Amino acid sequence: MYTEDFNTAHILEDGAFQFFHKANHVDENIHSIPHVHDKYEIYFFREGNIRCTVEGNIYNISPDDILIASPHELHRPMVEPPCFYRRKRIMFSPSFLAPFFTHEYSPLAFFDNRQRGTCNKISSGDAKSHGLIDLIEKIEDCVRDNTPSGTVMAKVYLMELLFGMSKLIVSTASGTAPSSDLVKEMLLYINNHIYEELSYEALAARFHTSPNSLHRIFVQNTGFAPGEYIQGRRIIKAKGLLLAGVPAKQAAENVGFSEYSTFYRAFVKHTGLSPAAFGKSSK
């Protein structure tokens, strides 16, 4: 039984694979900023009072549930106090599993073929009965071993894990989608007009409501404030432009930021890097 705070990390192949095991006592609400990563993620929640929102769908999390997130899938955990929050997280790039890809088969197809924010959760019961939890524990043992043979076995067990998850994930669309038709329309409109003016006032006028009501309804149904969701999606678009070689100021303007200073602060908050540093790091 774990009772103390801790944070362990195991990194393989220059960051292509990362395994984190973290635990901490939570005495106040933790709502991290909506974020994305450039790697595939598998969250294994062991303890805590947690909900996760992924692209506007809210998942209620029980101990030993598994949650997945693809690169560019906007998400964040919401931890309610008081609790002891313990989780394991696997992050990996496709390059870590390169030998297992063929022209006919991708072990990540089930990640990539989902609609964003759907089929993200595998329940603890399914995870246990299909051996997924045992595989996560075996992966942790292998990376802790920190040997060439351990790395090879971590890849083998990760492939087993992905194969088992692929059989389950299509039948576990257990998130709570926005119940409000108005919010569904808002999400669709925002994603179709992400490059345009999307102030609270403009959205409220578009949907015939007040800015305060818009904020309240959106948060209740998605777990995101409208501004958080819009900013997160714009940063995702900007990252793609920067990777394509578009200058930072032009990228900021192209994705709907009217002021470069606002874009710069938002980009650093979401990625931990300046736009220039992000562009260089990808080369």
N, C-alpha and C positions, 0 to 999 in steps of 0.2 A: 504494500500500500504506500503510495506516494503522498507525502504531506508537506514537503519543502519545495520552494521555488527552485527551478533549474532551467537551463537552456543548453542543449547540446546540438552540434551540427557536424555533419560528415559530408565532405565535398569530394567528388570523384571527377576525373578527366577534365580538369580546368573549369569546373563549374557546370559541365554538361549534365551532371546528376547531383542533387542535393537532398539530404535527409535531415530533417529537423525534429527534435523531440523537446517540447517546451511545456512548462507548467508554472503557474503563478496564481496567487490568491488575488481575487478581484473584489474590491470594496466599493467601487463606483462604476457606473455604466461605461462600457468600452464600445464605442462605435467608431471604428477606424474609417479613414477616408475611403470612398469607393476607389478601387484600384484594379489594375491588370498587371500581368507579368508576360514576359516573352517566352515562358516555358509552360509546359503542361503541368497541372497540379492535381495531386490527390491528397485530400485532407482526411485524416482519421481522428475523430473526436472521441476522447476517452472519458472526460469528466467536464462538467460545467453546465450552466444555464445559457444556452446559445440558440440564436436564430441566425440564419445567413440569408442575405438577399443577393440574388444573381440576376442581373439584367431585369430587375423589377419583379421577379418572382421571389417570394419569401419561403424559406425552408425552415421548419421547426426541427431542431437537431436533438436527438437522444444519444446517450452514451453508446459508443461503438458504431454509430452511423458513419458512412463514408460519403464525402462530397467531392465531385470533380469540377475542374474549371479549365477550359481551353485558353490558349493565348488570346488576348483581346476580349475575354468575357468579363465584363465589369461586375465586381462582386465586393462584398465585405461582410465580416462576421459582426454580430451584435451580441455582446456578452452582458447578461443581467446579473448584478450583485445580489447578495453575497454568494460567492462560489469559489471553488478551486478549479481552475480552468487548465485542463491538460489535453494536449493534442500532438499528433504526429503529422508531418507534412512532407510529401515527396514532390520534388520539382525536377523536371528533366526535359532536355531538348531531344528532338528526333535523332540527332547525331549519336546519342548514347546507345540507341538501338539499331543503328544503321545496318548491321549484318542481317537483321531479321526482316527488312523490307524487300519486297520483290515487285516486279511490274504488276503482278496480280493481287498482291496482298499488302495491306498496311495495318499494323497493330493499333494504329491511332484512328482508324476509320470511324469507330463509334464516337470518339471525341469530336471529330470534325464534321460529321454528318448530322449532328443535332441542331435544331434551331436554338439560337442563343437563349440561355436561361431556362431550358427545359431538360428534363431527365438528368439532373445533376446529382441526385441523391440515391444512394443504396442503403436500405434500412439495415439496422444491426442484425436482425434475424436472417436476412438474406446473406449478409456479409459473413456471418458465422457458419451458416449451413453450407455455403459454397467454398469455405476454406480461405476466404479473402483475408481475414484477420491473421490467420497463421502465416500467410504469405508475406504480409507486411512485417510481421515479427521476424521472419527469416531474412528479409531484405535488410532490416536493421542489424541483425547479427552479422551479416556479410559485410556491410559497410563499416561496422565497428571493428571488424577483423583487419581492415586496411592492408590487404595483400592483393597481389594480382589475381590469385584464384578467387578471393572474396569478391573482387569486382566482377569477374566472369559470372559467378553464381548470383550476384545481385541482378545482373542482366537477365539471367535465366528465370529467376523468381519474379522479376518485374514483368517479363513476358507472360508468365503464368497468371499473374495478377490481372494484367490487361485483358487476357483472353477470357478469364472468368468474369470480369466486369462487363465485357462486351455482351455476354449472354444475358446479363441482368439489366443493364442500364436502360434498354429500350422499353422495359415494362415497369419502370420506377419513376414515372413522371409525377412525383409526389409533392412538388412545390405548390405553394398557394399563389396561383396567378392572380393578378389584379381583378378584384371582383367588380369594380366599377367600370361600366362601359365607357364612361367619360375618360377614365385614366388609360384604358386601352387605346382610345382614340388619340389621347395626348402622346403616348409612347410612339405610336405609329407616325404621328405628325412630326414629333421631334426628330426621329430617325430619318424621315424623308426630307427634312428641312434643316439638318444640323449645321449647314454652312450659312444659314440666314440669321436674321435678327430673331432672337428667342428670349427676350426679356420677360420677366413675370407679367409686366403690363401687356405686352404683345400677346402672350399666351392666354392671359385672362380675357382679353378682348376677343381673341379667336374662339374661345370656348364659352363665352358669355357668362363669366363668373368673375369674382373679385380676386385680386392677387392673394389675399389671405386665405380664401377658400380653396384656391388652386393649390397653394402650398400644403394646407392641411390634408386635403383629399389625396394628393400625390404621395405624401409621406406615409399616410395610413395604409395605402394600398401597395406601395413598392419598397418601403424602407429607405428610399432616397429622397432628399429634397430635390425639387426640379433643377435648381442650379447645379447641384452635385452631379446629377445624372448627365446633364448637358455638358458640363465641363469634362467629365470623365470620357464621354464619347468623343468629344472634340480632341482630347489629348491622344486618344487611340488613333484618330485620323491623322493627326499631326505627326505621330511617330512613323506612320507609313510614308508620309511625304518626305520626312527627313531621311529615312532609309533609302528613298529613291533619289536623294541628292538635291531636293528642293531647299533653298536657303531658308533659314529659320524665320526671318521676318515675313517672307512670302508664305511659308507654311502657316504661320499664325493668322495671317489675313485670309488665307484660303479656307481655313476651318471655322471662321466666324469670330475671331478675336479682333476687336476694334483697336485695342491698345497692346503693343508688344510687351510692355511691362507686366500687364495682367497675364498674358500668355506665358511669359518667362517664369513668373512666380508659380502659376498653376503647373507648369511642366516640371519644375523642380520638386514641387510638393508630391506629384504623382509618381515620378520616376527616380528622384534622388539625384538626378543629373541635370545640368544645363542643356538646352537644345544643342549647343555646339559640341559638348562632351558626349552626348548621346549619339550624334552623328559620327563622331570619330570612333567611338567604342564599337560601332557596328561594322567598321571597315577592316 
